[in-house]
């Protein structure tokens, strides 16, 4: 039990000295705040909830299907504001989620198929400035982590939406913990914005196959967008104003990167074309192998790069740190 002396509530009202708080016996995820004059009169109870809304079958064998979820706002969610773990043919439209949540909208299972998300706002409403935290391990792991998140699902469409201020990635797609891939998804006509120290990018991880990512705008990320996986098509997007974060000792301000972070699979068969990359601090495009997985047999063509790398004079427009063959880079216009 403790006193709340000298603190203020979120509304800016001073909490008096006689206010006390305690955790519910046997459950440290329920915090109760009360007055010493009447311990049974709880002024506020804060409870832990994994999801504000969670779609999953409960017993039986029939998974949720043919659902329409429209027109609401969620607040909170230790895992996600809105989570879909099982189901198919689910239509989600005009929701606002992500405030006080770790993830905004999460689709996290191979038991999810054919989900269509349209005209949504995924906004963490998180504005803490931690840019002076330094380059120590863990300084980037602050605040809400992922905006729109897919793991191991197939035939997901995400369109006509806005995503703002998630401190790992605004959009993240890849395999799940069982190595189930995310396949045949479409992400298009979205606007992703960011104004914090690290994050805000699009991450396409290993285990993403046959993704079409097009007509999206990424503005102001603190780290490059990463396009890995196999046989994905990235086209007609804008990547602009990417900054190199002060929280890493190396440069992160590239517009686009093909750089496998894991050893699950090579980055191969992808087409990167007809994109605009502008005003990215470190450079326009980074190609880099890791110790096992390689970047090979990809096509990068007909892209336009404008005013990239201007703050790092020794970096070129395109930095190729791979030693593989069959990488087609052609007709890219460095204005």
C-alpha positions as CSV (number, residue, x, y, z in Angstrom):
1,X,0.0,0.0,0.0
2,X,1.3,3.5,-0.8
3,X,0.5,7.1,-0.7
4,X,-0.1,9.2,-3.8
5,X,1.5,12.3,-2.4
6,X,2.6,15.0,-4.9
7,X,1.2,13.3,-8.0
8,X,-1.4,14.5,-10.4
9,X,-4.0,12.6,-12.2
10,X,-4.3,12.6,-16.0
11,X,-6.8,15.4,-15.7
12,X,-4.3,17.6,-13.9
13,X,-6.1,17.5,-10.5
14,X,-4.0,17.2,-7.4
15,X,-4.5,13.9,-5.6
16,X,-4.8,14.6,-1.8
17,X,-2.5,13.0,0.8
18,X,-5.4,10.9,2.2
19,X,-5.7,8.9,-1.0
20,X,-4.1,5.4,-0.9
21,X,-3.8,2.6,-3.4
22,X,-3.3,-1.2,-3.2
23,X,-3.3,-4.2,-5.5
24,X,-6.1,-6.6,-5.2
25,X,-5.0,-9.7,-3.2
26,X,-3.7,-12.4,-5.4
27,X,-4.0,-10.3,-8.5
28,X,-1.4,-7.7,-9.2
29,X,-3.2,-6.7,-12.4
30,X,-6.0,-4.9,-10.6
31,X,-5.0,-1.6,-8.9
32,X,-7.5,0.0,-6.6
33,X,-7.3,3.6,-5.4
34,X,-9.4,4.7,-2.3
35,X,-9.8,7.3,0.4
36,X,-8.5,6.7,3.9
37,X,-11.8,8.0,5.3
38,X,-13.7,5.1,3.6
39,X,-11.6,2.1,2.3
40,X,-14.7,0.5,0.9
41,X,-15.4,3.5,-1.3
42,X,-13.1,3.0,-4.3
43,X,-12.5,6.1,-6.2
44,X,-10.9,4.3,-9.2
45,X,-10.1,0.8,-10.2
46,X,-7.6,0.1,-13.0
47,X,-7.7,-3.4,-14.4
48,X,-5.5,-5.3,-16.8
49,X,-7.1,-6.5,-20.0
50,X,-5.3,-8.2,-22.8
51,X,-7.7,-6.9,-25.5
52,X,-10.4,-4.4,-25.6
53,X,-12.1,-6.5,-28.3
54,X,-11.0,-10.1,-29.0
55,X,-12.4,-12.3,-31.8
56,X,-11.8,-16.0,-31.1
57,X,-14.0,-19.1,-30.8
58,X,-14.9,-20.1,-27.2
59,X,-15.2,-23.9,-27.0
60,X,-16.7,-26.0,-29.7
61,X,-15.4,-26.3,-33.3
62,X,-17.1,-23.5,-35.1
63,X,-14.9,-20.4,-35.7
64,X,-16.3,-16.9,-36.0
65,X,-17.2,-16.1,-39.6
66,X,-19.1,-13.5,-41.6
67,X,-18.8,-10.8,-38.9
68,X,-19.2,-7.1,-39.6
69,X,-17.6,-4.7,-37.1
70,X,-18.2,-1.1,-37.8
71,X,-18.0,2.4,-36.2
72,X,-16.5,2.3,-32.7
73,X,-13.4,3.4,-30.7
74,X,-11.3,1.3,-28.3
75,X,-9.1,2.6,-25.5
76,X,-6.6,0.2,-23.9
77,X,-5.4,-3.3,-24.5
78,X,-2.2,-4.8,-23.0
79,X,-1.8,-6.9,-26.1
80,X,-4.0,-5.0,-28.6
81,X,-7.0,-2.7,-28.9
82,X,-8.6,-5.1,-31.3
83,X,-7.4,-8.7,-31.8
84,X,-8.4,-11.4,-34.2
85,X,-7.1,-14.8,-33.4
86,X,-9.6,-17.1,-35.2
87,X,-12.2,-16.5,-37.9
88,X,-12.8,-15.8,-41.5
89,X,-14.7,-13.4,-43.7
90,X,-14.6,-10.7,-41.1
91,X,-15.2,-7.1,-42.2
92,X,-13.9,-4.2,-40.1
93,X,-14.6,-0.7,-41.0
94,X,-14.4,2.8,-39.5
95,X,-12.9,1.9,-36.2
96,X,-10.5,4.0,-34.1
97,X,-8.1,1.9,-32.0
98,X,-4.6,2.0,-30.5
99,X,-4.9,4.5,-27.7
100,X,-3.2,3.2,-24.5
101,X,-2.7,-0.2,-26.3
102,X,0.5,-2.1,-27.0
103,X,-0.7,-3.0,-30.5
104,X,-3.5,-1.3,-32.4
105,X,-5.0,-4.0,-34.5
106,X,-3.5,-7.5,-34.3
107,X,-4.3,-10.5,-36.5
108,X,-2.1,-13.3,-35.0
109,X,-2.9,-16.8,-36.1
110,X,-3.0,-19.2,-39.0
111,X,-6.6,-19.8,-38.1
112,X,-7.5,-16.4,-39.5
113,X,-8.5,-16.0,-43.2
114,X,-10.2,-13.4,-45.4
115,X,-10.3,-10.3,-43.1
116,X,-11.0,-7.0,-44.7
117,X,-10.1,-3.8,-42.9
118,X,-11.1,-0.5,-44.4
119,X,-11.2,3.2,-43.4
120,X,-9.8,2.8,-39.9
121,X,-7.7,5.0,-37.7
122,X,-4.9,3.3,-35.7
123,X,-3.4,6.0,-33.5
124,X,-1.4,5.3,-30.3
125,X,-1.9,9.0,-29.3
126,X,1.6,8.6,-27.7
127,X,3.8,11.6,-27.8
128,X,6.6,11.0,-25.2
129,X,9.9,12.4,-26.4
130,X,12.6,10.0,-25.5
131,X,15.1,11.1,-28.2
132,X,17.8,11.9,-25.5
133,X,17.8,8.3,-24.1
134,X,21.1,7.5,-25.8
135,X,22.2,4.3,-27.7
136,X,22.1,1.9,-24.8
137,X,20.5,-1.5,-25.3
138,X,16.7,-1.2,-25.0
139,X,16.3,2.5,-25.4
140,X,14.1,2.0,-28.5
141,X,11.7,-0.4,-26.7
142,X,9.4,2.3,-25.3
143,X,5.7,3.0,-25.7
144,X,3.2,1.2,-28.0
145,X,4.9,-1.3,-30.2
146,X,2.9,-2.2,-33.4
147,X,0.1,-0.4,-35.2
148,X,-1.3,-2.9,-37.7
149,X,0.1,-6.4,-37.2
150,X,-0.3,-9.7,-39.1
151,X,1.3,-13.0,-38.1
152,X,0.6,-16.3,-39.9
153,X,-2.7,-15.3,-41.5
154,X,-3.7,-15.3,-45.1
155,X,-5.9,-13.2,-47.5
156,X,-5.9,-10.1,-45.3
157,X,-6.7,-6.7,-46.9
158,X,-5.9,-3.5,-45.1
159,X,-6.8,-0.3,-46.9
160,X,-7.7,3.4,-46.8
161,X,-6.5,3.8,-43.2
162,X,-4.2,6.0,-41.2
163,X,-1.6,4.7,-38.7
164,X,0.3,7.0,-36.3
165,X,3.2,6.8,-33.8
166,X,4.0,3.2,-32.9
167,X,7.5,2.8,-31.7
168,X,8.6,-0.3,-33.5
169,X,6.5,-0.3,-36.7
170,X,3.3,1.2,-37.8
171,X,2.7,-1.8,-40.1
172,X,4.2,-5.2,-39.4
173,X,3.6,-8.5,-41.3
174,X,5.5,-11.8,-41.0
175,X,5.4,-15.4,-39.8
176,X,4.1,-16.4,-36.4
177,X,5.9,-18.4,-33.6
178,X,4.9,-21.7,-35.3
179,X,6.6,-20.5,-38.5
180,X,3.2,-20.3,-40.3
181,X,3.7,-17.7,-43.1
182,X,1.5,-14.7,-43.9
183,X,0.4,-15.1,-47.5
184,X,-1.7,-13.5,-50.2
185,X,-2.3,-10.3,-48.3
186,X,-2.9,-6.8,-49.7
187,X,-2.0,-3.5,-48.0
188,X,-2.9,-0.4,-50.0
189,X,-4.1,3.3,-49.9
190,X,-2.9,3.9,-46.4
191,X,-1.1,6.8,-44.8
192,X,1.5,6.1,-42.1
193,X,2.9,9.0,-40.0
194,X,5.4,9.3,-37.2
195,X,7.1,12.1,-35.2
196,X,9.0,10.2,-32.3
197,X,12.5,9.0,-32.0
198,X,12.3,5.4,-33.4
199,X,9.7,3.4,-35.3
200,X,6.9,4.4,-37.6
201,X,8.1,2.2,-40.5
202,X,6.6,-0.7,-42.4
203,X,8.2,-4.1,-41.6
204,X,7.8,-7.0,-44.0
205,X,9.5,-9.9,-42.2
206,X,10.6,-13.4,-43.2
207,X,7.6,-15.6,-43.8
208,X,5.7,-13.0,-45.8
209,X,4.9,-14.4,-49.2
210,X,2.9,-13.0,-52.2
211,X,2.2,-9.7,-50.5
212,X,1.0,-6.8,-52.6
213,X,1.9,-3.4,-51.0
214,X,0.9,-0.4,-53.0
215,X,-0.3,3.2,-53.0
216,X,0.8,3.7,-49.4
217,X,2.6,6.8,-47.9
218,X,5.2,6.5,-45.1
219,X,6.0,9.9,-43.8
220,X,8.5,10.7,-41.0
221,X,9.7,7.3,-39.8
222,X,12.7,7.1,-37.5
223,X,14.0,3.9,-39.2
224,X,13.9,2.5,-42.7
225,X,11.0,0.4,-44.0
226,X,12.1,-3.2,-44.4
227,X,10.9,-5.5,-47.2
228,X,12.0,-9.1,-46.8
229,X,10.1,-12.3,-47.4
230,X,9.6,-13.9,-50.8
231,X,7.7,-13.1,-54.0
232,X,6.3,-9.8,-52.7
233,X,5.3,-6.9,-55.0
234,X,6.0,-3.4,-53.6
235,X,4.9,-0.7,-56.0
236,X,3.6,2.9,-56.4
237,X,4.4,3.9,-52.8
238,X,5.9,7.0,-51.3
239,X,8.6,6.9,-48.6
240,X,9.6,10.4,-47.4
241,X,11.3,12.3,-44.5
242,X,12.8,9.2,-42.9
243,X,15.2,10.2,-40.2
244,X,18.2,8.4,-38.7
245,X,17.3,7.7,-35.0
246,X,19.5,9.1,-32.3
247,X,18.9,5.9,-30.4
248,X,21.2,3.8,-32.6
249,X,25.0,4.1,-33.1
250,X,24.5,3.3,-36.8
251,X,22.5,5.0,-39.5
252,X,18.8,4.0,-39.8
253,X,17.4,6.7,-42.1
254,X,17.1,4.8,-45.4
255,X,13.9,4.9,-47.4
256,X,13.8,1.2,-48.3
257,X,15.9,-1.8,-47.2
258,X,16.1,-5.4,-48.2
259,X,18.0,-6.8,-45.2
260,X,17.1,-10.1,-43.5
261,X,17.2,-9.8,-39.7
262,X,16.6,-13.5,-39.1
263,X,18.0,-16.7,-40.6
264,X,14.6,-18.2,-41.5
265,X,14.8,-17.7,-45.3
266,X,16.5,-15.7,-48.0
267,X,15.0,-12.5,-49.4
268,X,14.2,-13.5,-52.9
269,X,11.7,-13.1,-55.8
270,X,10.6,-9.7,-54.8
271,X,9.8,-6.8,-57.1
272,X,10.3,-3.2,-56.0
273,X,9.1,-0.8,-58.6
274,X,7.5,2.6,-59.4
275,X,8.1,3.9,-55.9
276,X,9.1,7.5,-54.8
277,X,11.8,7.8,-52.1
278,X,12.4,11.4,-51.1
279,X,14.4,13.2,-48.3
280,X,15.6,10.2,-46.4
281,X,18.6,11.0,-44.3
282,X,20.8,8.0,-44.8
283,X,20.0,7.2,-48.4
284,X,17.4,5.8,-50.7
285,X,18.0,2.0,-50.7
286,X,19.9,-0.4,-48.5
287,X,20.7,-4.0,-49.6
288,X,22.5,-6.1,-47.1
289,X,22.9,-9.8,-46.2
290,X,23.2,-11.2,-42.7
291,X,25.5,-14.0,-41.8
292,X,23.3,-16.8,-43.3
293,X,20.3,-15.4,-45.2
294,X,21.0,-13.5,-48.4
295,X,19.3,-11.0,-50.6
296,X,19.2,-12.6,-54.1
297,X,17.1,-12.8,-57.3
298,X,15.1,-9.6,-56.7
299,X,14.1,-6.9,-59.2
300,X,14.3,-3.2,-58.3
301,X,13.2,-1.0,-61.2
302,X,11.6,2.3,-62.3
303,X,11.9,3.9,-58.9
304,X,12.6,7.6,-58.3
305,X,15.0,8.8,-55.6
306,X,15.1,12.5,-54.7
307,X,17.3,14.3,-52.1
308,X,18.3,11.2,-50.2
309,X,21.5,10.8,-48.2
310,X,22.2,14.5,-48.2
311,X,23.1,14.6,-44.5
312,X,25.6,11.7,-44.8
313,X,27.9,12.7,-47.6
314,X,29.9,9.4,-47.7
315,X,26.8,7.3,-48.3
316,X,25.7,6.8,-51.8
317,X,22.1,6.9,-53.1
318,X,22.0,3.1,-53.2
319,X,24.2,1.0,-50.9
320,X,24.6,-2.6,-51.9
321,X,26.3,-4.7,-49.2
322,X,25.4,-8.0,-50.8
323,X,27.6,-10.3,-52.7
324,X,24.9,-12.3,-54.5
325,X,24.2,-12.4,-58.2
326,X,21.0,-12.0,-60.2
327,X,20.0,-8.7,-58.5
328,X,18.4,-6.5,-61.1
329,X,18.7,-2.8,-60.3
330,X,17.8,-0.7,-63.4
331,X,16.2,2.5,-64.6
332,X,16.0,4.0,-61.2
333,X,16.1,7.8,-61.5
334,X,18.2,9.7,-58.9
335,X,17.0,13.2,-59.4
